[in-house]
Amino acid sequence: MGGLSCSRLLAALLCAGLTLSASAQDKDVRLPDLGSSANALISPQEAQDYGASMLRQMRALDMMVEDPMLDDYINDLGYRLVAGSEKPKDHFVFSIAKDPVINAFAAPGGYIVVNSGLVIITDSESELAGVIAHEIGHITQNHLERAFEASRKDTPLMALVLLGAIAAGAGAGAGDAAGAILLGGQGLLMQRQINFTRKDETEADRAGIQTLANAGYDPNAMASFFGRMEDTMRVGSGGDLGGVPSFLQDHPVTQSRISDAKARAAALIAEQKRRPAGSTLDKTQWEKSTAPILYVKDPTSLSSNTRKGDLDTYLLMRERVRVLSGDALQLSTYYASNLQSNRDFNTPSNHYGYALALIRTNRGAKAMDELQPLLTAHPDSQVLRLAMADAKNQAGRRAEALSLYAELNTQSPRNRAIAMSYAKALTEGGTQDEAKQAATMLLPMLDNNEEPELYRTFARASDKAGDPIRAGEAFADASYLSGRPFDAMEQLKRLLQRPDLDYYARARIQARISDLTPLVMELRKRRVQTDDNPDGRSQQPLQNGAACQGRLCFSANQGGY
């Protein structure tokens, strides 16, 4: 896992658990009994708080692919699946981890993380959707709660931390998984390991295949992906479990499981064929039975915007994941070599990936040459046009870049990927007025957003625009969202000492300090050491009398099915 230590991962999860613990302290709340003893300890809101805190700690360890375009893509895909699931109203968040290991996992609160390695190895969006649908199935079938119930004899905090680290399908791995405890999907191992059962895996498969079909994806995609992974194991492992992809260690694949998935997909496809073709909506009846929807005059005319010859967004995003999660210099060589020697490699998505690698290695002019033929063939592609604007800006053609950014922003004024690139271009090397324009553009996007880079970009623009107070608040928010609550608290306290604060700014800062205080106090009380709190010292007693100095750690005991 790129050298990340087990103790760092466990510290991240402990901090997440403490966040939840702190948020619930001093509150006398009676939680409803929803049919599982797990609900007596963790409510849906607490589960969401835990998942959000886990994600912040993963960001602090540089474990996430931070990119607004990919974030929008994976969440659009995820929510399309959620809409077709058994619980379409539940809370979900989808993210991509910067990890070449082929795996994915689910955590409390509907947080689903897909490793970059898994995205890269998929052959189609339906395959990627199949894996995500499987993880959604673990949540909708309450498998996390079942595992949590099984751990009810543990202390509340330890059981909570365990629940947060259980990867959907964790279990059958062997060997040294210390570096992959979280993202590799092995679950957090304390004195014992809680595994999903084969029954859970089968249930998640079946629920996921139904979700795939409901969302309009190929129901066979899950079985085809499992089959390809099994072929990889059979051909490449040589009988050594260490050579088996982590996805198969955590989601054991058997012929009976693949056959069951294929049979279920075939039944769903047959059922779909029996449905009437064309629109089944009657406009008159629709208007009588539903509330009016703004701008929709005739629901029977709604259709897909996809046209023959359009670029495949999935293929472009797959290459974007490859570049943003890897070594850009090595990848630029990889693309250049294959584009020159392999005719089958000569695709729009690979040229796009090459252009991104060139941009990330400060070769904007060459990236422009790579992008221009693609734009000639696909002049309306927003993804390609944004890449061209970035390339032009890096190549020193700032005026042309700003013009293209402005045009894109006018067409999509709430698109974060466009707004952030545009704001950075306005701020870097721009005037104070341009920085004000950037800050004004980004300010509305801060509401209900937890992307640290958005706050940092707004902070830099505000600072250059002559608003150091707003800049300081945003930098503090970015620190908190990056899993550094102590840094955030210190920044806010320093801001509060400024003599030029007006009433409203002081009230905002004090409110933020009040929100952070319980978490910081709990971390200090437990003397947990984090990157932004190096003075913390912990000595946590374990059940067998062992202790761990500094960052929290536990012994790992690999289990199986």
Protein Blocks (a to p, Z undefined) as FASTA:
>chain_A
ZZpafklmmmmmmmmmmmmmmmmgoiacddddehiaklmmmcfklmmmmmmmmmmmmmmn
opaccdfklmmmmmmmmmmmmmmmmblmbccdddddddfbdcddddehhiacddfklmmm
pmbfklmmmmmmmmmmmmmnommmmmmmmmmmpcfklmmmmmmmmcghiajagcjfklmm
mmnonopaffbccdddfklmmmmmmmmmmmmmmnopafklmmmmmmmmmmmmmmmnnopa
klpcfklmmmccdfklmmmmmmmmmmmmmmmmmpcehjfbdfklmmmmpccdehiablml
gccfbdghiacfklmmmmmmmmmmmcfklmmmmmmmmmmmmmklmcfklmmmmmmmmmmn
opaklmmmmmmmmmmmmmmlmklmmmmmmmmmmnopamlmmmmmmmmmmmmmmbmklmmm
mmmmmmnopafklmmmmmmmmmmmmgopabfklmmmmmmmmmmnopaklmmmmmmmmmmm
nopaklmmmmmmmmmmpmkbcfklmmmmmmmmmmmmmmmmmmmmnopacfklmkbccddd
dfkopacehjaddddddddZZ
